[in-house]
Amino acid sequence: MSSPITPLGDRVVAVREQAAEKTASGLYLPDQAKEKPVVAKVVAVGKDAKGVKAGDKILYKEYSTTEVKVDGTEYLIVKEEDILGTVA
């Protein structure tokens, strides 16, 4: 997936992963009960970001992102310093 947004500096553009639709016991969750995950897939990286690359899954601080919707897709713009780690 490519991004229509080109991040500047140490910014990263990512797409949030989908929240779980049902519980471990098999119950379906209504939209209001779903937690927003703090895991996203990186789709673009600014030239000064050194710790991540496109395609990485990242953990980020929940309230430190900028959300932008372009062509029906919701993108997150995250500073590299707000990325807590990568997920294998």
C-alpha positions as CSV (number, residue, x, y, z in Angstrom):
1,M,0.0,0.0,0.0
2,S,1.4,3.4,-0.9
3,S,0.5,6.6,0.7
4,P,-0.8,9.8,-0.9
5,I,0.9,11.6,2.0
6,T,4.7,12.3,2.0
7,P,5.9,12.7,5.6
8,L,8.5,15.4,6.4
9,G,11.4,15.1,8.8
10,D,11.1,12.3,11.4
11,R,7.4,11.8,10.8
12,V,5.9,8.4,9.8
13,V,2.6,7.7,8.0
14,A,0.8,4.6,9.1
15,V,-2.6,2.9,8.9
16,R,-4.2,1.6,12.1
17,E,-5.0,-2.1,12.3
18,Q,-8.6,-3.1,12.7
19,A,-10.1,-3.6,16.2
20,A,-11.2,-7.0,17.2
21,E,-14.7,-7.8,16.1
22,K,-15.4,-10.5,18.7
23,T,-14.1,-11.6,22.1
24,A,-12.0,-14.6,22.9
25,S,-15.3,-16.4,23.9
26,G,-16.9,-15.7,20.5
27,L,-19.2,-12.8,21.4
28,Y,-19.4,-10.1,18.7
29,L,-18.6,-6.5,19.9
30,P,-20.7,-3.5,18.9
31,D,-18.7,-0.6,17.3
32,Q,-18.9,1.5,20.5
33,A,-17.3,-1.2,22.6
34,K,-14.3,-1.7,20.4
35,E,-11.0,-0.4,21.7
36,K,-8.8,1.5,19.3
37,P,-5.7,-0.5,18.8
38,V,-2.3,1.2,19.2
39,V,-0.7,-0.9,16.5
40,A,-0.4,0.3,13.0
41,K,1.4,-0.6,9.7
42,V,3.9,2.0,8.4
43,V,3.2,3.0,4.8
44,A,5.6,6.0,4.4
45,V,8.6,7.3,6.3
46,G,10.2,10.8,6.4
47,K,13.8,11.2,5.4
48,D,15.0,11.8,9.0
49,A,13.3,8.7,10.5
50,K,15.9,6.1,11.1
51,G,14.3,3.4,13.3
52,V,11.4,2.3,11.1
53,K,10.7,1.5,7.5
54,A,7.7,1.1,5.3
55,G,6.0,-2.3,6.1
56,D,6.9,-2.3,9.8
57,K,4.2,-2.8,12.4
58,I,4.6,-0.2,15.2
59,L,3.3,0.4,18.7
60,Y,2.7,4.1,19.3
61,K,1.4,6.5,22.0
62,E,-2.4,6.5,21.8
63,Y,-3.0,10.3,22.0
64,S,0.1,11.5,20.1
65,T,-1.0,11.1,16.5
66,T,-2.6,13.3,13.9
67,E,-5.4,11.5,12.0
68,V,-6.1,12.4,8.4
69,K,-8.6,10.8,6.0
70,V,-7.7,10.7,2.3
71,D,-9.8,8.9,-0.3
72,G,-11.7,7.0,2.4
73,T,-8.6,5.7,4.1
74,E,-7.7,6.9,7.6
75,Y,-3.9,7.6,8.0
76,L,-2.0,8.4,11.1
77,I,0.9,10.8,11.2
78,V,3.3,9.9,14.1
79,K,6.6,11.5,15.2
80,E,9.3,8.9,15.4
81,E,9.9,9.8,19.1
82,D,6.3,8.8,19.8
83,I,6.8,5.2,18.4
84,L,7.3,2.9,21.3
85,G,8.5,-0.1,19.4
86,T,7.9,-2.5,16.5
87,V,5.9,-5.7,16.4
88,A,7.4,-8.9,14.9
